Protein backbone atom coordinates (compact mmCIF):
# COMPACT_ATOMS: atom_id res chain seq x y z
CA UNK A 1 0.00 0.00 0.00
CA UNK A 2 1.55 3.35 -1.01
CA UNK A 3 2.28 5.86 1.69
CA UNK A 4 0.29 9.05 1.80
CA UNK A 5 2.43 12.01 0.78
CA UNK A 6 2.91 14.56 3.49
CA UNK A 7 2.11 18.00 2.10
CA UNK A 8 4.50 20.84 2.71
CA UNK A 9 3.15 23.60 4.93
CA UNK A 10 2.14 26.71 3.00
CA UNK A 11 2.10 30.17 4.58
CA UNK A 12 -1.72 30.16 4.59
CA UNK A 13 -1.85 26.69 6.21
CA UNK A 14 0.62 27.85 8.85
CA UNK A 15 -1.52 30.94 9.53
CA UNK A 16 -4.68 28.86 9.86
CA UNK A 17 -2.95 26.38 12.19
CA UNK A 18 -1.66 29.26 14.30
CA UNK A 19 -5.13 30.83 14.49
CA UNK A 20 -6.71 27.52 15.44
CA UNK A 21 -4.22 27.02 18.27
CA UNK A 22 -4.99 30.47 19.66
CA UNK A 23 -8.69 30.45 18.72
CA UNK A 24 -9.85 30.77 22.32
CA UNK A 25 -8.32 34.24 22.47
CA UNK A 26 -10.04 35.44 19.26
CA UNK A 27 -13.55 36.73 18.71
CA UNK A 28 -14.63 34.83 15.60
CA UNK A 29 -16.84 37.70 14.40
CA UNK A 30 -13.95 40.17 14.60
CA UNK A 31 -11.69 37.71 12.80
CA UNK A 32 -14.26 37.23 10.02
CA UNK A 33 -14.69 41.03 9.72
CA UNK A 34 -10.93 41.47 9.39
CA UNK A 35 -10.63 38.73 6.76
CA UNK A 36 -13.47 40.26 4.72
CA UNK A 37 -11.81 43.69 5.01
CA UNK A 38 -8.44 42.32 3.90
CA UNK A 39 -10.10 40.70 0.87
CA UNK A 40 -11.58 44.00 -0.27
CA UNK A 41 -14.89 43.92 1.54
CA UNK A 42 -17.91 41.78 0.76
CA UNK A 43 -17.57 42.26 -3.00
CA UNK A 44 -13.88 41.30 -2.91
CA UNK A 45 -14.66 38.20 -0.87
CA UNK A 46 -17.50 37.21 -3.22
CA UNK A 47 -15.27 37.62 -6.30
CA UNK A 48 -12.49 35.54 -4.73
CA UNK A 49 -14.96 32.84 -3.64
CA UNK A 50 -16.51 32.72 -7.13
CA UNK A 51 -13.05 32.47 -8.68
CA UNK A 52 -12.17 29.58 -6.37
CA UNK A 53 -15.43 27.78 -7.20
CA UNK A 54 -14.83 28.26 -10.93
CA UNK A 55 -11.30 26.84 -10.54
CA UNK A 56 -12.65 23.57 -9.14
CA UNK A 57 -13.84 20.69 -11.29
CA UNK A 58 -17.55 20.37 -11.93
CA UNK A 59 -18.99 17.70 -9.62
CA UNK A 60 -15.89 17.65 -7.40
CA UNK A 61 -16.07 17.32 -3.63
CA UNK A 62 -14.34 20.70 -3.26
CA UNK A 63 -16.97 22.45 -5.38
CA UNK A 64 -19.80 20.67 -3.56
CA UNK A 65 -18.41 21.78 -0.19
CA UNK A 66 -17.99 25.37 -1.36
CA UNK A 67 -21.54 25.47 -2.69
CA UNK A 68 -22.79 23.85 0.52
CA UNK A 69 -21.06 26.62 2.48
CA UNK A 70 -22.90 29.25 0.44
CA UNK A 71 -26.21 27.49 1.01
CA UNK A 72 -25.61 27.38 4.78
CA UNK A 73 -24.77 31.11 4.81
CA UNK A 74 -27.91 31.96 2.86
CA UNK A 75 -30.08 29.69 5.02
CA UNK A 76 -28.70 31.14 8.27
CA UNK A 77 -29.04 34.72 7.03
CA UNK A 78 -32.63 34.08 5.93
CA UNK A 79 -33.53 32.54 9.28
CA UNK A 80 -31.97 35.46 11.16
CA UNK A 81 -33.88 37.97 9.05
CA UNK A 82 -37.17 36.16 9.70
CA UNK A 83 -36.48 36.13 13.43
CA UNK A 84 -35.46 39.79 13.35
CA UNK A 85 -38.58 40.84 11.43
CA UNK A 86 -40.80 38.90 13.79
CA UNK A 87 -39.06 40.40 16.84
CA UNK A 88 -39.19 43.97 15.49
CA UNK A 89 -42.93 43.74 14.90
CA UNK A 90 -43.46 42.84 18.55
CA UNK A 91 -41.40 45.75 19.92
CA UNK A 92 -42.96 48.92 21.26
CA UNK A 93 -41.58 52.24 19.99
CA UNK A 94 -39.53 52.63 23.17
CA UNK A 95 -38.11 49.10 22.88
CA UNK A 96 -37.25 49.68 19.22
CA UNK A 97 -35.41 52.92 20.05
CA UNK A 98 -33.55 51.14 22.87
CA UNK A 99 -32.53 48.27 20.55
CA UNK A 100 -31.32 50.65 17.84
CA UNK A 101 -29.35 52.61 20.43
CA UNK A 102 -27.74 49.40 21.68
CA UNK A 103 -26.74 48.37 18.14
CA UNK A 104 -25.29 51.81 17.36
CA UNK A 105 -23.33 51.81 20.63
CA UNK A 106 -21.86 48.40 19.77
CA UNK A 107 -20.82 49.61 16.33
CA UNK A 108 -19.24 52.75 17.77
CA UNK A 109 -17.36 50.66 20.30
CA UNK A 110 -16.10 48.31 17.57
CA UNK A 111 -14.99 51.32 15.53
CA UNK A 112 -13.13 52.79 18.50
CA UNK A 113 -11.50 49.43 19.23
CA UNK A 114 -10.35 49.08 15.62
CA UNK A 115 -9.04 52.66 15.69
CA UNK A 116 -6.97 51.99 18.80
CA UNK A 117 -5.60 48.78 17.25
CA UNK A 118 -4.46 50.76 14.19
CA UNK A 119 -2.76 53.29 16.47
CA UNK A 120 -1.04 50.50 18.41
CA UNK A 121 -0.17 47.61 16.03
CA UNK A 122 -0.10 45.01 18.80
CA UNK A 123 -3.69 45.90 19.65
CA UNK A 124 -2.69 46.73 23.20
CA UNK A 125 -1.85 49.91 24.99
CA UNK A 126 1.34 51.78 24.09
Rosetta blueprint (number, residue, H / E / L):
1 X L
2 X L
3 X L
4 X L
5 X L
6 X L
7 X L
8 X L
9 X L
10 X L
11 X H
12 X H
13 X H
14 X H
15 X H
16 X H
17 X H
18 X H
19 X H
20 X H
21 X H
22 X L
23 X H
24 X H
25 X H
26 X L
27 X L
28 X H
29 X H
30 X H
31 X H
32 X H
33 X H
34 X H
35 X H
36 X H
37 X H
38 X H
39 X L
40 X L
41 X H
42 X H
43 X H
44 X H
45 X H
46 X H
47 X H
48 X H
49 X H
50 X H
51 X H
52 X H
53 X H
54 X H
55 X L
56 X L
57 X L
58 X L
59 X L
60 X L
61 X H
62 X H
63 X H
64 X H
65 X H
66 X H
67 X H
68 X H
69 X H
70 X H
71 X H
72 X H
73 X H
74 X H
75 X H
76 X H
77 X H
78 X H
79 X H
80 X H
81 X H
82 X H
83 X H
84 X H
85 X H
86 X H
87 X H
88 X H
89 X H
90 X H
91 X L
92 X L
93 X H
94 X H
95 X H
96 X H
97 X H
98 X H
99 X H
100 X H
101 X H
102 X H
103 X H
104 X H
105 X H
106 X H
107 X H
108 X H
109 X H
110 X H
111 X H
112 X H
113 X H
114 X H
115 X H
116 X H
117 X H
118 X H
119 X H
120 X L
121 X L
122 X L
123 X L
124 X L
125 X L
126 X L
